[in-house]
Amino acid sequence: MTNSFDQQICEPVRVHRANPRLRLPAVGTWEVTTDRGAPLLSLELSRETLGRNLQEDPAAAPYFLVCFAWWHARITKSDPQLRLRVVGDPPKTPRAVRHYHRSLIALEALTEALGGRLRIVGVDEEPWPDAPVLNRAPNTERSSDTGGRGVEHRVEVQLTDEPEHAGSLPASAAPISRFHRQLPLGLFDGKVARDARWTPGNGAQADLWATSRDESVFHLFELKVKNNVKVGILPELLAYAWLIHSAKVGLPDGRAVLDGGKGEGRGLKAARNAERMVAWTLAPELHPLLGSRKDTPLSWFADGLRGRIDLGMLFYTEVAGTRPFGGWQPERTWRGWQPG
């Protein structure tokens, strides 16, 4: 079945994108059939796989399904339906369970984005804890030391320490007040404590955030560098944006997503007070399946989430050295709420 999917769906996309290296993750069972005359693209995936890190290809497999489907629809001018079947026992190790919960939250956002185009079967677990609480964000910036850290850390520091970069942000995104680093988005059950962790805690944080100067727009940024170009940036961004959206409006059953500290961290407060949220990918390059300003599968997501979460893509130039942010590439900016 997977070979047939590769031949019928992936190969035309590889030819269209002139990229013979585009491949499915080596997990699950992929199938292409028809339903009422329309293509039906299906993926059967284990819960164990969804218990891996969303940044990596195996756990991001549902988003490969969507991306290949979008490109194939564009090539063939078809209107495909998608199905994800989740099978097997839930993960057993605490770490994998936390990653699994975050995958379920990302899938909830994916379902909202794609609406009737996507059907998920086999998932009956509640993605949220009984008493959802977000990690308490500090009201001071993290260390701005640029020595001895990776390139991504140095880009974060540069953007937060050098206000001219916020001031020169492409007009489609600007004006913002300034960049802030590291908004923690670990989810807990009832209290912020090691034994109450629901999703990954350490490292589970949005890379950068900002507000418009009048604070009416909250901007969330998922940052990557040029040696980390994966489809996983998409489910990561979706999961974080959906957590913030849920903290702002509450869950459908009326539960509130609370801030896990005394008072409210300024990042979460800024998001709750804003009238609108924009979630951005921020990278020198994106995975070829995610496309570009002219053509991107993110348009499906943007259409479905419009009015709740706006999506955009920002690009920057990465240079060698301790100050790797080399400036914006405004001509490549994509705005899902106003394409073109």
C-alpha positions, 0 to 999 in steps of 0.5 A: 500500500505504501509503495502505491501511495509513493508512486501515485502521490509522492512521485508526481509531487517530486517531479513537480517540485523538482526534488527527488529527495522528497520522501514519506517518513518510514512509519505507518501504512500509507494508502490511496483509494477513492471515495465517491470519485474523489481521492482518499489519502489515508495513513495508519499510525501507531500511538507509539509513533505519536509519542515521539517528539513532534519536531522529528519526522515520525511524529510529524507523519500526519502533516506529511500526509496533508502536505503531499495531499495539498501538492497533489491536489494542486497538480491534479486539480482534485479535491482529496479527502484525508483519513488518519487512523491511530492504532495500538496501545498508548505509550508507556514511558512518562516521557513518551506519554507527554509527547503523545499528549502534545501530539493529540493537542496538535491533532486537535488543531489540525482537525479544526484547521482542515474541517471536513477534509480530514477524518481522524479515527481511533482516538478517543483519549481526551487531549487535555488534563482535567485541570489544565494549567500552563507553565508559569512564564518569567517576567524577565528575559532569559540570559542573553549570553551568546557564548557557547550556545547553538545558532538558534539561541544566538538568533533569539538573543540577537533579535531580543537584544537589538531592537532595530530588528523589530523595527525593520520587520517586514511591513506585512508583520510590523510594527511590533514593539519588540521581541521577547524570548522563550514563552514556556508552554508546558501543560500540567494537570492541576498544578505546576509540578514534576508529577503533574506534567501533561506535555513536555515541560523543559524545552516546551516553549515558544521561541519568540513572541511580540505584540503590536505597538497598540497590543491588539495583535499577539505574534508567536514565532517558531524559529529554526535555523538552516541546518534544521529544516523539517516539516515538524515546524508546522505541528510545533507551531500549531500545538503552541498556537492552539495552547495559547488560543485555548488559554484565551478562549477556554475549552469547548466544555467550559474549562479554563486553561489557567496560568500556573503562578501567582498573577499572570505571566506577561506573555500569556497576559499579552495573548489574552488581552490581544484581539488577534493572534498571528503564528509565524514560522521564522527560518532562513529556509523551510522544508520543500513540502511547506512551499513558499510565498507563491505556493504553500500547504499552509493555505489550507491551515490558514483558511480553516483557522482564520478568525482564531489564529492567523498564519504567516511565514517570515524568512531571514538570512543566516550568516556565520559567526556569533551574530547569525541573524543577517537581516530579513527577506521581506520579499518572501513573506507569506500572510495567510490572512492576505495572500499575495 
